[in-house]
Every structure is written in C-alpha cells, then in structure tokens.
Amino acid sequence: MSSTRLIKTDVAIVGGGIVGASAALALRRMGMAVVLLERDLCGSRSSGVNFGGVRRQGRPLSQLPLAQRAHRIWASLPALIGTDGEYRRSGHFKIGRSEADMAALEHYADLSRDFDLGLELVSGQRLRTECPWLGGRALGGSLCPEDGQANPRLVSPAFALAAARAGAQIFERSPLTAVAHDGQQFTLQSGHSLAVQAPLLLNCAGAWAGSLAAQFGEAVPLRSGHPAMAVTEPLPFFMRWSLGVEGGGIYCRQVARGNVVLGGGSGVGLDTDRARSERSAIATLGEQAIALLPALKHAQLIRTWSGTEGYLPDRQPVLCTSRTTPGLIHGFGFAGAGFQIGPAVGEVLAELARDGRSTTPIAAFSLARFDSPPAPAAATAPPPPALTQTP
Ligand SMILES: Cc1cc2nc3c(=O)[nH]c(=O)nc-3n(C[C@H](O)[C@H](O)[C@H](O)COP(=O)(O)OP(=O)(O)OC[C@H]3O[C@@H](n4cnc5c(N)ncnc54)[C@H](O)[C@@H]3O)c2cc1C
C-alpha cells in the first residue's frame, strides 16, 4: 500500500510559471523553506509559450513601478538564473499609423515621464533612415531604447531550476487536488502520494487560479484568453527593434537566428488546458505583417501556436493578500504582461509572505476592486475588453 509523504514547509506555492518560480527563488534568497507544486512542467504554460516581449512602454501607469523593478532584475538574469535567456535590450518601437496614433504616443510619453522610460518620438527623416524596412503606412512611432525581448522557453524554466538549486522543493507533474485551511496551516494534497503543510500559500496558478481563490470565498471574474502567435523561417537579419502598433493588432520581433516572431489577434481554447491559433487569425496576421514589413512577403510561416492566459475585466492582475484567509496570497491574471513583470511579481509575493507588505506599490491590484457596487436602476453590462492588444 502506498503511503502519503507529508512535507512541512514555510511557504507552499501552486503553479510553476514565471510568477510562481520567481517567487520560489526570491523566498529561498530570503532563507524561507518553499515547496512548489506544478501540475505539468515548470514554464510549460503561458510563461513558456508567450511572444517574448520584455517591454514597459505602453503598460498602464499603475504597472510601471513593477515593470521598472522587473527591468532591473532582467539586467541581472545570468547571475540570478544562470542564463541570459537570449534577453536583449533591442529597443521596442510602437508604430503610429495616423496623426491620432502619434498624438496618443506623445500623450503616453508625457504621462509616463516620471518613470524615466527614455521614450523617443521618431518620425520623418530619422524614421526613414533608421527603419528602411518599414512599410509605407508607418507615420512614426515611439522608441523605448531599453525595452527588449527574450526567449520564454529558456527564461521561465530557468527560474524554476534556479529556485531548485537554491533549495526550493519543486514537484512537477504534481497537481493540487485538494486544499484545506485549519485557521493556522494549509494542507495541500497532490493525489495520494504527496501532502504539504504550510502557514503560507501562494496562488500562482495562472489562468487556473480562479478555482483556488473561489475555494477560499474569493471568486474573481477571471477568464482565459489565447493570443495568436506565428513564426517565420530564418530570414536575413533586418529588424533590430521589437515592434508593436498603437491601438494593437500586430506585434513582431526578429530573433538573432533570423526568425520573425509574430503575434496578434486571438486563437481559440480547445479545452481548459490547450489552445491554438485559428486559421483566420493567422491569415489576418500574415496580411498585416506584410503591410508592416514588406520583407516578409515571401517568408514561410513554419509554426503557429497559442497559449492560455488569465484576464480580469480591467486587464490588471490580482496581486494581494487574501481578505478571507490569513496566509493566502494571490498573484495571477497578468493579461499579456506577466513575462516582463513576472520576476518583480515573484519578489513582491516573497515580500508579502515574509513581511505582509510590498515595497513596490500594488494597491491597484487588490481584490477590493471587484466588490459589487450598489446595483444601478437600469444596469447595462459593458462589453468585455478586446484581447487583441499587444502583449
Ligand atoms: C501567447 C501569449 C503571448 C504572450 N506574450 C507576452 C509578452 O510578449 N510579454 C509579456 O510580458 N507577457 C506575455 N504574455 C503573458 C505572460 O506569458 C503571462 O502573463 C505569464 O506567463 C503568466 O505567468 P504565470 O506564472 O502567472 O502563469 P503560467 O505560466 O500559466 O503558470 C501557471 C502555472 O500553474 C500551473 N497550475 C495551474 N493549476 C494548477 C494546479 N491545480 N496544481 C498545480 N499547478 C497548477 C499551470 O500548469 C501553469 O504552469 C503572453 C501570454 C500568451 C499566452
């Protein structure tokens, strides 16, 4: 008869994406004992299949303190996780295709000035000199020289490996199957073979975090989104910057090997776990890509894919301590931003676990924003926000 192994620890984490894994690493660096349960392989979900954009430009102002903290961490990846993960500060260029787009980019540059993103508006002769490869529709754009890109397949698993090297106990292929709280301790069950007991529990289960939150009386309007992705064969290197467009639609970057990675539009969820890019989204993406980058006219797409990401209605994450259960801490719903801010989120979660407070402002990400307001006389539900924005 098999017996259940019981591990007592300081902090239990559910989810081994970039958020859970970087929290595990940060907690170990603080000297706390950590057990992480990942039902699949660490970094195999959103964190390992995303576009690879590591940009701050265009993020809501409320996320910029986290994004800035993450920006500093990204600079130290080799020392922190043992690889640079192909991270390059290549620059991120957000293209304007109309005067209204250019005005919106200028407005964002003004609003974000205090964060020192170093944004430069580029147009006219400079645009033509620096981007001869851009199609005719681009009027100009906003360059963030220190934003960049990285390979998610390398970076996200490397956070988990680094956490394990630092002493975190990481269990892959170990889904959380039951959880209880007795007022002091959480007891987590993974099948019949493993039980974990801890006074602190981090909910880092990505798009699947809603059920764990709901079990502790904190239902959230989390839904899944599936950005469509594609990549070309290797092409002669021509595009230094990672690109987005004002208003969304398409984003792309070229890796050092020459492949151009494209994103835009929405894929479909096949079931709760699997997603793929739809044929129509890829056709639209292809047309937009050629209009933006004529060099892609004869390029072959060699792969398309998607992933499953959690979105709250306001596209802001949930990053806070629980209001119902002492010791429960949530970090999920990063809506196209979690790869860039994930390393900072991990540090914040570790601070919340150890100190009960974060040194980076996170008030905008509390669950209180979902408290129901008094019902208006004739309420009309607003349409859900589009999920086609640039990650
Ligand atoms: C296609 C795509 C493109 C994107 N592009 C970008 C981009 O360019 N830049 C950017 O910053 N962000 C981007 N994002 C968003 C980013 O990838 C996510 O915000 C980020 O990876 C979220 O990390 P996470 O750790 O919260 O979630 P995940 O990586 O989804 O990790 C959650 C983990 O929890 C595990 N889990 C769930 N339930 C359980 C359970 N019961 N027991 C145990 N484990 C469980 C899952 O298996 C999963 O591994 C993109 C997302 C997608 C899908």
The ligand as an ORCA input file, in Angstrom:
! r2SCAN-3c Opt
* xyz 0 1
  C       0.537     33.601    -26.445
  C       0.903     34.540    -25.320
  C       1.733     35.633    -25.588
  C       2.125     36.477    -24.534
  N       3.075     37.432    -24.773
  C       3.594     38.123    -23.725
  C       4.664     39.038    -23.941
  O       5.151     39.220    -25.037
  N       5.149     39.719    -22.861
  C       4.636     39.561    -21.611
  O       5.117     40.221    -20.689
  N       3.647     38.671    -21.385
  C       3.117     37.947    -22.407
  N       2.125     37.044    -22.195
  C       1.636     36.874    -20.844
  C       2.578     36.045    -19.985
  O       3.021     34.911    -20.678
  C       1.837     35.635    -18.716
  O       1.272     36.788    -18.097
  C       2.749     34.981    -17.707
  O       3.463     33.928    -18.301
  C       1.912     34.470    -16.536
  O       2.741     33.707    -15.722
  P       2.115     32.810    -14.599
  O       3.225     32.161    -13.882
  O       1.130     33.626    -13.829
  O       1.187     31.774    -15.387
  P       1.529     30.381    -16.143
  O       2.780     30.449    -16.927
  O       0.282     29.992    -16.842
  O       1.791     29.419    -14.920
  C       0.758     28.949    -14.100
  C       1.103     27.511    -13.774
  O       0.172     26.996    -12.816
  C       0.025     25.618    -13.076
  N      -1.191     25.143    -12.420
  C      -2.468     25.511    -12.680
  N      -3.320     24.841    -11.880
  C      -2.556     24.031    -11.085
  C      -2.860     23.064    -10.071
  N      -4.112     22.807     -9.703
  N      -1.837     22.414     -9.482
  C      -0.550     22.667     -9.834
  N      -0.215     23.546    -10.802
  C      -1.208     24.224    -11.420
  C      -0.035     25.553    -14.607
  O       0.263     24.255    -15.103
  C       0.995     26.601    -15.011
  O       2.270     26.038    -15.280
  C       1.651     36.234    -23.223
  C       0.792     35.162    -22.990
  C       0.429     34.312    -24.017
  C      -0.475     33.137    -23.733
*
